[in-house]
Amino acid sequence: MAGEKPCCPAAAARMAKKLTLPDGSQVGILNLESILKEVADLKLADNNALKKELLQRVKIYNYVPPASDNEYSAALLKEYERQCVEIQGKSK
């Protein structure tokens, strides 16, 4: 699905994935899977750089309230790390 452009609103909705914020609330994020893959390909090691890059790319497709930047970046980093563990587990 990476690089795939939705043809209509319904297709765009199918590309949304849920992200759980630190307070337990959930938000829908468009293109989350492709964003995680793109950032993984950058091979960034620093958590602050990862959070900044993830948040920057998420903001391209999604509205993130300015006051929630820290919560979103923490949740994105957690999801990024979870996805990386899953991918590494599959490749073994």
C-alpha positions in Angstrom: 0.0 0.0 0.0 3.0 2.3 0.2 2.8 5.1 -2.3 -0.7 4.2 -3.1 -3.1 7.1 -3.7 -6.7 6.8 -2.8 -9.2 7.0 -5.7 -12.1 8.3 -3.5 -13.0 9.1 0.1 -14.0 5.5 0.7 -10.6 4.3 -0.3 -9.0 6.9 1.8 -11.0 5.8 4.8 -9.8 2.2 4.3 -6.2 3.5 4.5 -6.8 4.9 8.1 -5.4 3.0 11.0 -6.1 3.6 14.7 -3.3 5.0 16.9 -3.7 4.9 20.7 -2.5 8.1 22.4 -0.8 8.0 25.9 -4.1 8.9 27.5 -5.8 5.9 26.0 -7.9 7.7 23.4 -7.7 6.5 19.8 -7.3 8.6 16.6 -7.5 7.6 13.0 -4.3 8.2 11.0 -4.2 8.1 7.3 -1.3 6.4 5.6 0.2 5.2 8.9 1.6 2.0 7.5 3.4 3.7 4.6 4.7 6.5 6.9 6.2 3.9 9.3 7.8 2.1 6.4 9.2 5.3 4.9 10.7 6.4 8.2 12.1 2.9 8.8 13.9 3.2 5.5 15.7 6.3 6.8 17.4 4.2 9.5 17.3 6.9 12.1 18.7 5.8 15.5 17.8 8.7 17.7 14.4 8.6 19.3 13.9 12.4 19.1 14.8 12.4 15.4 12.4 9.5 14.9 9.5 11.3 16.7 10.1 14.5 14.8 10.2 12.7 11.4 7.1 10.6 12.2 5.1 13.6 13.3 6.2 15.7 10.4 5.0 13.0 7.9 1.8 12.3 9.8 0.9 16.0 9.6 1.1 15.9 5.8 -2.1 13.7 5.7 -3.7 14.3 9.1 -4.6 17.2 11.3 -2.7 17.1 14.6 -3.7 19.7 17.2 -0.6 21.8 18.0 -1.1 21.2 21.7 -1.0 17.4 21.1 2.3 17.2 19.3 4.0 15.5 22.2 1.2 12.9 22.7 1.1 12.1 19.0 4.9 11.8 18.7 5.1 9.5 21.7 2.3 7.3 20.4 3.8 7.2 16.9 7.2 6.2 18.3 5.6 3.4 20.3 3.7 2.2 17.2 6.9 2.5 15.1 8.9 0.4 17.6 6.0 -2.2 17.8 6.0 -2.5 14.0 9.8 -2.9 13.9 9.7 -5.7 16.4 6.9 -7.4 14.3 8.9 -7.1 11.1 12.1 -8.4 12.7 10.2 -11.3 14.2 8.8 -12.3 10.8 12.3 -12.1 9.1 13.8 -14.6 11.6 
